[in-house]
Amino acid sequence: MSKKDINGSSPEKIPSFFDFPTQPHNGKKIDELIVSQYVDDDPYAVTYSKEDNSIHGWLVNIEENGQQRPDVNVYFKLDAPYDIISPVLYKKILVFYYNNYFLKVIDLSGEGQFLQLEYDWGNSVGFLPNDNLIVVSSERHHIYRYSFIHKPTYKNLWKCYQAHDIKRMCGRDEWFIYQTKLFHINCKGFVAQWNLLKMTFEMQYNLVGDVNNHYDRGHYGIMINKNQTSLALYNRYSGSVDIYLMETGIHVSRYVAENYIPVEFVTSKDGSEGLLIFNDDYRQYRFLDPFHPSEEVDISTCVIENPKNILTTKSNKKLYIKENNVWVTDGLILPTLPANLENFDNDFSKLDKELILSIINDPVEFSKYGSKILQMAINEISSVGNSNEMCKYAIQLVFDKIIELIETENYHYMALLPIISLKLPELYDHHYSSLVMKYILFTSILLDPYCLSVKNSTTSLYTYSKMAYFKTMAESLVLLLVLLFFVISIPYIILVIFTLFIWFLYKKFILIREETLAVSFIVPFPQICKYQDKDKDKDYNPWNEMLCKPKSILFCNIDSNNFYQWWNFAAIIDFKWKTFGMLYYFLIWFFYTIFFICFALATTLDQNLISNFNRKILFIFSILLGLIHLSFEIRQFLWKSRIYVRDPCNLFDLGAYSLPIITSIYWLINEKPPLWIIAFSNLLLNFKFMLFFRVFQSFGKYFAIIIGVAKEVFPFLIVLFLIIIGFAHAFFILLRSIDPDLTKYNSINSDGVINSAYTLVQIPDSNTNMFNKFSTSLLAIYLFLTGDSGSLSSWSYVEQPTMTLLFFLFTFSTVIYLMNLFVGLLNMAIVNYNKHEEFLLLKAQIIMEIELFYMSYSQRRHDKWFPDWIYYDMPVDEVRKLINAIDDHRTEFHSLPFISKRLRELVGIIEPTVKDYHELKQANSELKQANNELKQQIKDIQELLNNLVKNLNASNK
């Protein structure tokens, strides 16, 4: 059998044929064993001999032990030797790196050929089970997908069919692909994990140790077990191996030994998995229990010599090189590992204090079952109606454990914070509000674990996420189309350019931002802003969520301004607004402006300025845009009708959309409608347009005052309105015209003589007497409040003593007393609502509406917009002020927040101790004693001087 000699440097070269060797690689040494990435489903292997400069295929049967058969159809020589780096094999497609991250792709099927990728340079490569080749290029900031469907023939270029743009990368980032998982080791202190099939973020692992000082590309490596439950992260610089649980992201253990590197996760005879590590200097092997690595076992005598050519499958079969052939044998017989705690039932009553305590004190078991224990306790409270001692014990123990980890500055707690953060609303509703508030206050100024020094900043609050995210080319195209439509939909290009020019001048010459030192903090509520998929049904229907009630997240339940006085929640608002809130809000404002202008022009312009056809077109646009906006209002009403009705802004929205729609439809069917409905429609549209300005802080604080004060004094206004109705009713009965002898006027002849034969009678109406109708009587009483008493000018105060008495009572009780009381109430209410947190609450409600009603299901699960962790920078001066106020007990915190020692070192504030307090108290006491002694001595000296003066006077006499 003859095969091709393939030129690695030039795919244009015609290959030459060779006879199939009688021995693999002509008896030369095998240097590399490469097994298919999914060996259990695709049993195939390839060997490479540098001495023979050849590649050889092997047909592998993992069910049969012993020597495997060579593939007589796959053998060819390369024209030059390669240093094969990170080879990957899948369905007879071999990919490896050479010469500084250049990719070589060889198709081993058929004739065998080199394939030229469209982008042949990357940092990590792998295959997906859906026949996709994945290439990650950190320098180009892209992830490229190549489909087997588009695999070219010889001499053609393999085109990339999909590319994802990678955002927020560090120059020293590392990327690893393991089957369907993509791992990103970030120099900012964590490892992010994605699912490549769905391109979704799955987990974040926090690096252990001084990452910023010892991070460099090539120092880290990743290995995960066959069941994808444990992850081993090894650092060649420090010689450490860190084990993480992939389900929770918690750091389980660390093993430090110089020059030991992981070989593979292997299975012991009892079915448990351990980690095999190897020291190349001493040729030693050790077997580690991932949960107790200090109890390592030396198994050097049990392992085949070359670890590079040992591979283990999920079924615990081992592939290795023996006698220059590929062999399969059973996995290693390894020591039995200690069993971890087995899962327990959901029945909380079966748990005892000892079991709960043992789970919480064990880091591994606590990460597995801590959230479950907390949920079981909450469910028990919900079913019984009150919490028993066991529930209180379990909940308090979970909180105490998290607080203990935070106090010891053990940054492994970051993986455990979701245990509490996702349960905060339920605990708050089950009479644990004090415990929840204590926890929120305790974590209110939590330092970023990887903040090692202060940095420069130009803003008072800067929020960000450290996680990289992917952006497809399709998303970029959609954004481009939206921006294009924004520019050309209405001839406002000049206005847009002028606005941008003014903004540029403002940023360049007027807005001067001074640099200041800042400290990085972390929002300690992971997943507070993240939508969970665990409750998603497989038969999910987007129409159900659109027409019924969309699921909210914890952020949507924060409806109290008390939370927004803390930096954590202010950072959440700032982050959401910058990432997606601002874009959605301005798009909504833009389309509303089109709706407003269309209706205003159609109802305002005269017939000589606009034709009937153009007017109808404007009304049609008004109806369509109005119905779109109105549909979102209907969804909000269906979500929580009581909350919707109580918000006055929603009532403005409802009127601003519905009245113009009704007016437009009426105009199209019956021509011009009554003027009053046109007037009110335009008035509400103007009010709604004005409400859009409430999102800016300079305007929003006044809107917060207006809305908040209106809600505060609304009961008082009801009382005032009832008083006005009472007085209006009294005046109506007293002053309405019921006398049949109406006012009469005689006519005058042309000669000036009065003609009594003809009499003119004046019929009283609301113009001559406002109290003839109850409605105008109400208006007259309202005018009394403004100081206008002209409605009583037709009567004499002397002749109508009852009227005079009523007028006196109304002006004294209402105009003088109640109105001044109302002004005082307004002043007090303004003080309560003239706060920055009121504006933040108003902004949070806007962002909540955008999330729930304007974003799709997939958008609400965008990793960029809804990360697990949010970070923020605060100026050092502000941090110092807060810490000094806490130390001096000048804050209103019910429970003091935790201030780490590192934070105090960064801002230069020494932690006050009990010893310092006693020393200060003792010094103060000594100072007071010395002061008293000095006063006594001065008094004694004065008495002595007085006696001396008296003696001198007596001797002179």
C-alpha positions, 0 to 999 in steps of 0.5 A: 500500500502506498501513501502520500508524502505531504509537503507541510510548507507548500500545499501546492506541491504534488505529493509523492507515494511511499510503500506502507512499512512492514513495521510502524514508522519503519521501526523508528521510535514513536514520540507522540501518541494522539488519541481522538478527542472523543475517544469513547465515541470515536476510537481512533489514534495517531502516532508521530515519529520525529526520527521517521518524520511520519504520521501513522494511524491506528484502529483502536478497540477500547473494549479489547486489551492488547496490541491495536491494529495499524490503519493501513490507509493512514501512513505518510511522511512529512517533508520536514520535522515538526515540533508538534504542540497541543495536538488534537484529533477528531474524525481523522482530522489532526490539528497541531501548533508549530513555530510559535502558534501557527496551526497545521491541519491534516486530513487523514481520510481519503488521500490525506492532505494539508488544509489551509485555514482562513485564519491559521494562527491561534492560541487554542484549538479543539473540536466539537461533537457537532463537527465544528473546529474551534480556533481561539486567537487572543491576538485577533480577539476572535473565536473562529468556527470551521464546519466539516460541511464546508471542509474544502478539497485539496488546494482550497481554503477552509473558510470560517463560517462564523466568528465571535468577537472577544471583548475585554481581554487582557494582553496576557490571557490564556485560553484552553479548550476541553471538548465542549468547554472553553476556559479563559485564564484572566490576568485579573484573577479568575478563570471563566468557563463557557459552553462552546455549543451554546456560546454561554457563560457557565462558571467562574473560578477565582485564582488562588495566590498572588496572581498579579505578581506571578501571572504570565502566559504559559504558566497555567494549564487546565485539566478536568476529569472525565465526568466534568465535575472536577477541575485541576488548575496547575501553575508551573511558576509556583508548582501548585495544583488547585482543585475546583468543583465545576458545579459550584466553582468553589476552590476545594484544595491546593497541592504544592510540590515543585516540578510536579505537573498533572498527568490525568484524572484516573479512577481508583478501584472503588470508582472514585477519581484521583489526580495522577501527577508526575515529576520529570526530574525524579521520574516519580508519580503520585496519586492525589485525592482531590479533596485531601491532597496532602495524603498523596500516595507514591505509585511510581512502581505502578505506572508505565514509564512515559506519561506523555504517551498514557491516556485514559478513557471514561471507561477506565481504559488506558492507551499507551505505547509499548514495543513501538505499538499502541496498546490498550489495557485496564486502568490503574488499580489505585488506592481507595479514596475516602468517601464524601458525604452522600446526598440526603433527602429533601426532608428537613426533619431528618437532619440533626444539628451534628449533620448540619454542623459537619456539612457546613464545616466541610468546605466541599460538602458546604459548597455542595449542600449549603444552598440546599440546606438553606432552601430546605429550611425556607421550605420548612418555614413556608409549609409550617408557617413559622420557623422552629429551632432547627430552621433558625439554627441552620439559617444562622449557621450558614450566615455565620460561616459565610461571615467567618470566611469573609472576616478571615479574608479567605477569598474562597468565600466568593464561590459560596456567596451565591448560597445566600444572595439568591435566597435573600428575598425569601428570607426577607419575606419569612421574618428574617429581615434583620438577618438579611440587613445585617448581612447586606451591611456587613458586606457593603464595602467588600474589597476586590480580592485582587485589588493590590494597590490604588489606581487612577480614576476620573469618575466618582463611581466607575463600574465594570465587569472583568469577564470577557464576552463574545460578540458575533458578527451578526450582532454587530450587523444588527447594531449597524442597521439600527444605527443606520435606521436611527440616522435615516428614518427622519431627516434629523441628520443636522440635529444629530451632528450638531448635538455631537459637536456640542457634546464634543466641545463640552467634553473637550473644553468644558468638562474637566475631570481631575484624576484621583486615586481610587480603590476597587470593590466588589458587589458581594451579591453574585447572580443578583443581576443574573437570570437563572435557567434552572427553572426553564422548561424544555418546552419553553414558549416565548409567547407565554412569557410575553403575554403572562408574567416574565420572571424577575430577578432579585434586582427587580425586588429592590424597591426601597430607597434604603438600599441605594444609599450604599455603594453596592446597589448604586454600582449595580444601577450604574453598571446596568445603565452603562451596559444596556439601559442607556441604549434601550432607553434612548431607543424608546425615547427616539421612537416615542419622539417619532410618534409624538411628532407624527401626531402633533404635525397631523393635528396641528398643521392647517389644511393649506400646509399639509395634504389630506393624504400626508395627514392620513399617513402621519395618523397611520404612523401614529397608530402603529407606533402608539400601539407598539408603545401601548402593548408594553404598557399592557404587559406591565399592567398584567405583570403587577396591576396594583403596582402599575396603577399606583405609579402616576408615571404609568397613568401618564404613559397610558393616557399619552398612548391611548388618547392619540390612538383614539384620536387618530382612528376617529379622524381617519373614520369620521374626519376631525374629532372634537377639539378637546380630545385633540388638546388633551392628547397633545398635552399628555404627549408633551407631559410624557416627553418631559418625563423622559428627562427624569433619567438624567440626575440634574432633572431626575432629582426634581422628578423624584421630589415631585412624584415622591412628595405627591404620594406623601401628601396625597391623603392630605389632598383627599381631606382637602378635597372633601372639605372643598366639596362640603363648602361647595355644597353649602354655598350651592344650596345657599346661593343658587337662584330659586326665586321666581321673581327674576331680575327684570329690565324695562325697554326704552323708546326712541324718544327716551321714555321708559316703556313699561309694557315691554319687560326683559327678564334675565335668566340666571346662569353660571356666568351670572351666578357660579353657584347655580350649578354644583360643578361651577360651585366647586370651581368658585370654592377652588378660586377662593383658595387662590384669593379670588372671591369675585363669585360673591360680588353679587351679594352683600356681606351685610345682607347675607350673614350666613354667606359671610359666616361660611366664607369666614369659616372657609378662608380661616380653616382652609386658606389660612390654616390648612394651606399653611399646614400643607406648605409645611408638609411639603417642606418636610416631604421635600427634605425626605425625598431630596436625596440621591438614593431617591433618584437611584430608585427612580432609575432602578425602576426604569431599568427594571421595566426595560429588563422585564418588558423590552428585552427578549429572553436571550437578551436577558441572559447576555453575559456582557449585560448580566455578569455574575460579578460586578466591580466598582472603583471609589475615590480614596477620599470617599473611602477614608471619609466612610471608614473614619465615620465608622470608626468614630461611630458617626454613621447610621449603620445598624450593624457595622460593615466589615473593613478588611486590613488590606483596605485600611492599608490601601487608604492609610487608616490604622484599625482602632483597637480596644487597647488604644481605647483604654490607653486613650481613656487612661490618658484622658483620666490622667490629664483630668487629674493633672488639671485638677492638681494644677488648679489646686496648686494655683489656689494654694498659691493665691491663698499664700499670696493673700496671706502675705499681702495681709501680713505686709499691710499689718506690719506697715501699720 
